[in-house]
Structure formats: C-alpha cells, structure tokens
Amino acid sequence: METNTQKQNIYQKLLTIQKSVVGLGKDRNTKSQQNPSGYAYVTGSKVLEHIKPLMNELGLILKQEVISAENTRQDYATKYGSKSEILTKVMMKFTWVDCETGETDENLFGANGQNDWEKGFGSALTYAERYFLLKYFHIATDEDDIDNPDRKKADPVKVSSPPPVANTSIPKQDTLSGEAIAKAEKALNNLIPDTKDLVLKQKDFKATPEGANFQSGASVADVVKINHPDLVNGFYKFIKNK
C-alpha cells in the first residue's frame, strides 16, 4: 500500500488504517469434545498481522497503560472436578502517538480476562488490546465479514411499512432474545456516554443490595449478555433514577 503521509495529521493516518482493514474472519475456535459449547473468535495475532504493518508505514505507535486492575477468585465445579481461576478486570488507556508530528489521541478502554491464576492478568491485557483495535477501527468479525469465505449472501431487501415506536424500557423475562438484547443495549447506551462512566456506574450498582450479584462487563453489550435479565433491568432503572 502506497500512502502519502507528508501532509497527514494523526487522524488522517488512523483513517487510512480504518479504510484498509474492512473485516476479519474468525481464525480460532474453542469448541472441542471437552468443550462442545465453545465459540469462534479473531486472535490478537491476526488483528496485529493486518494493522501493525500499516502502523509502521504511517509512523504510528500505540502506547498502552494500565490504570487499574481488580482480581477476583472464581471457584466452580466441572465434570472433571473443582476448578479455581482468577477474573481480572482492567481499565486501560490506549494512546496513539504520531512519531512524525508528536500528536496523540488518548482512549480509555475496559476489559475482563479469566484464566489460571498466573494467566488472568495477561488474558485481560490481551483481550483489551485485541478488542480496542477491533472497535476503534470498526472492524467486522461476524459471519458476514468481507474475508470470510463462508459468509452468507444477503437476503433480498423487503419493503414494509415503518414499525411502531417501541418502548425503550428494558424487558423483564427469563431469557433475552436477540431482539430484546438489541433493545436493552440501545436503552443502556442512551444513558451511558462512555466506557469510564460505564465502569463507575457498574461499581455503584454492585454496591447496592439489588446489584450484589451483578457481573461487570467491559462494554454495554457484555453487561447485557452476561447478566440475568432481572439484573440488567435493575441496572437500567438504577442509572435512570440516579
């Protein structure tokens, strides 16, 4: 890729990266005989394989700083016996630095990582770097990724009348459907402006009797998916009435 960086500022260079990497197919799957409910994901190696050469060419570096880290022991039973791991929650600051102009762009980002005792912290750092890059550059990673050979063809667009305006309150039910998850995320996103604010609000909610069993997430999407609908609903009401 040939780029003219002589007159580019830091944001123009970052935009060049965003334009160059449209989507990444998932290259790792945790599903196995021992773990039939595993999942597929994009590895950090694949993300860096596509982004780092562009960073080098454009003269950009990404500085990573750990602002805070919280470790919680997780004990649970498996069919092979009891297991103990460490859940690490980190808040990080990622700073883009333009080596030619000295310009910087600072970003806060939170992430969780759970693994064996000596690996929990490293897992959180790896997760944070991978998903910061994916989210910062809006890189698609689902089955419709541009470089996924098994991606589905889009269905014909059906023209229909506009749907009625939906209630923005989070539904309370035993399980959340895909539509309900999207609705819950939208409602929470309307109340929480940024990641730092999300971290603080989760901490406040967990300190209440209603939020004692609430599990913190690195994003609103995580909050909705890892918590019981009753807790998501309670978190939404807590923020709305605060």
N, C-alpha and C positions, 0 to 999 in steps of 0.2 A: 504494500500500500504506500503510495506516494502522498505525502502531505506537505503543505506549505505552512510551517509553523512560525515564520518570521514575524507576522503581524497578529498572531492569535493570542488572546488572553487565556487565562486558565479555564474559563467556562466554555470557550470555543473548542479548546482541546478535549475537554470532557465530553462535549457534544460529539466530537469526532469519534470517540470510543463508542458512545451510545449508538451512533449511526452504523458502526462497523459490526457490532455484535447484536443481531436481532433476536436469536433464540438458541437455546442449548438443549439437546436431548439428554435425558437422564441416563447415566452410564454405570450406575451401581444399584444393585438390588439386594436388600437384606433378607428376602424371602428364602426359606430353606425348609428342610424336613423338620428341623427342630423349631423353626420359626415360620409357620405357614402364613401368619398374618403380617409378614414383612412388607416393606414398601420400597419403591424406587426413588432415587434422588440423583442430583447432579453433584459430583465430587468437587472439592476445592481445587484439585489438580486440573480438572477440565476447565473450570472458570478461569484460573490463572493462565492456563495454556492459551486462551483466547485474548485475555485482557493485558497480561504483562508485556508482551511484545509491543503493543500499542502504547503502553505507558513509557517504555524505554524509548520508543521512536519520538514521542511527543515531549519527552523530558519531564515526566511527572512521577512523583513518588507518593506513596500512601503511608503516612505516619499513624501508628496505632498505639493508643494509650488506654490502660485500664483505670477507670475512675473509681469503681467499687466492685467488690466480689463478695458473694454470700454463699457459704457452703451449708448444705443440709443433708444429713444422713437419710438414706432411703432403704428401709428394710422390707422385703416382700418374699413371698413363697412362690416357687416354681415347681414343676413336676419333677425336677431333678433335686429339689431341696431348697433350703432357705438361701437368700442372696442379699448382700448389702452393697450399696453403691453410694456415690456422692453426687448430689444435684448441685451444680454450680450456676449461680445467676450473676452475670456480669453486666456492668454498664460501661460502655467504651466510647472513646472519642476518636473518630477517624478524620484525619486531616490530609486533604490533598495539598501537595506542595508543588508549585511550578518552579523547577530548578533554574529556568532562564529568567523569569521575571521576579521571583520571590513571592508571588501571590499565593494565598492559601484559601482553603474552603473547609471549615470545620463542621463536623456532623456527629451528633450523639446517636448511639445505637445500643439497644439492649439485647441480650441473648441468654439462653439457658443451655446447659450441657450436662448429661447424666452418664456416668461411666464408672468403671472400677475406681477405687479410692485415689490412685495416683494419676488417673486419667480424666477426672471430671473437669478440672480447670482447663486442661488442654482442649477437651471437647467443646467447651463453651467458647473458647477463643477461635477455634476452627469454624464453628457454626457461625459466629459473629462475622468473621471475615467473608465467608462464602456468601451469606445472605445479605450482608451490606452491599457487596458488589452487585449481586443479582437485582436487588431492589433499587439501588442508586441508578443503575443504567436501564431499569425496566426490562430485564432480560427474561423472556418467557421460558418456562421449564415444563410445561404440561404436555399432554399427548399431541397437541396441535403445534408443537414447536416447528420452526422453519426447517431445522435439520433433522427432524425425527422421521425416518423412512416409513414408520408405521402410523403416521398421523392420519386421522380421518379427514375425508373430504367434507367440506362444509355443506350442510343441507340447504336446499333452496329457501330463500327468504320468504316467509309467509306474511302477507299484508293483512293486518287486522285492526280493528278499532282500538283506540287507546284504552288501557286498563284503568279501572277506577283508582283513585288515590288511596294508597294503603296507609293503615295506621302505623306510625313509627315506633310504637311501643314494642318491646321485645316479647315474643310469645312465650308462654309458660307451658311446657309439655315434657313428657318423659324423654323423648329423643328429638333431636333437631334435624329436620330435613334440609336438603341443600338450599331450598328457597328460604327457610327460616334462618339458616346460618348467614346467608347473604343479608337478610333483613336485620339481624342482630348486629352484624359488623357495621352496616350503614348507620344504624342508630347510635352505636358507641362512637364511631368515627366523627359523628356530628358534635359529640360532646368533648372529645379528647383531641386537642390540636397537634400534639407532638409526642414523641417517644418518652421524653423526660417527664412530661406531665402524666403519661400513662403509668410510668413506674411509681410516681408519687401517689397517684390515686389508688393503685393496687395495694400499696403499702398501708394506706389509711383504711381501706376497706377490710384488709386482713386483720386489722386490729380491732374490728367490731365483732360482736357475738355472731352476727349473721354471716360474716365473711371468714370465720375461723377455718373453714375447710377449703377456702378459695385457693386455687393454684395460679401463681403469677405466670404471665406469658410475655414474650419479647415483643409481641405485636397484638393488636386488637383481634386479628384472626386467630392467634394462638389462644387468647383468653376465651373466645367463643368455643373453640374446638376441644379444649382440654378440661373445661369445667361443665358440671351438670347444669342443665337449663335453668334450674331454680337459682343457682349461684350467679349465672350470667344476668338473669333478670334482677337479682338483688343488687349486683354491681351497677347495673344501669340506673336503677332507682336511687342508689346511694349517691352517684355522681350528679344525677339530675336534680336531686333535692338539696345538694350540699351548698 
